[in-house]
Amino acid sequence: MEFKTNIQFRKQTLKRLLLSIEENEDRIVQALFNDFKKPAFEAVLTETNYVISDLKNTIKNLSLIHI
């Protein structure tokens, strides 16, 4: 299975995930409030911002990782 070691495939998959999270951030924040009563500021700070930052860093540095 080439896709498991194909860095370009992984980057594209992570980019799609990043875009999806960014496009749906308001809905994610609303769901966190509805389910856990987590305020929007806290949800962005501890959930979406953390994941977005981690995805960007991983995409940037993925070619440095040896699979």
ABEGO torsion letter per residue (X at the ends): XAAAABAAAAAAAAAAAAAAAAAAAAAAAAAAAAAAGBBAAAAAAABAAAAAAAAAAAAAAAAABBX
